Amino acid sequence: MLKRAGRWHSPSSWRAVAGHTSPELRNGDARWLLLVLLAALLGALIIGDPGRIDRDQPWLRVLTSTLIGVITLANADAAIRLVVSIIDVSPFTNDAKVLLASGAAIWLTNVIAFGLWYWALDRGGPAARASGPGRPPALIFPEMKSEEHVAPDWSPQFVDYFHFAFATATAFSPTDVSAIRPWMKLMMMSEEAISLVVALLVVARAVNILK
């Protein structure tokens, strides 16, 4: 029997995050265009698969990947702008509150975006995982090694991938989840690099301001 897993439950948790990068890092028109695009994509996901995964529709997979890709690229653009602004000592980087808020929004969006990528790509995505054993996993969770402590039909949910992304961004090292595919290791390296650069520059600049 296929397991229920809300395709739209996870996007609802980060829809608010995507547009909260500080105004200094985005043009007003581009920000509104991004919000409209995200709302349209989210609406299509909700209508196309309202709260359950019992089929693997190619167009839904493409739409999900597109949505995550838009968030990832927009956040990467914001991160680059923030780094350049800190290096050039732009006026808004002299305000510790604005700087820390901007860095936190970028860092958190980065965690959520990579959590979504892990969720969407591991073993072919949530629909493929719900249908039972299929593609080999790219991530080995502790529950897979301790089957006596979980339900017989256990499979990772979005919260498991989100926790993995959060731990990767904070520890900058392998956690209790093991990446066993080269492409997954490269994705982890990308997330760690972005988190490290943003955190170091923002904290260093904020400390310098507060002194």
Order of alpha helices (4+ residues) and beta strands (2+ residues): alpha-alpha-alpha-alpha-alpha-beta-alpha-alpha-beta-alpha
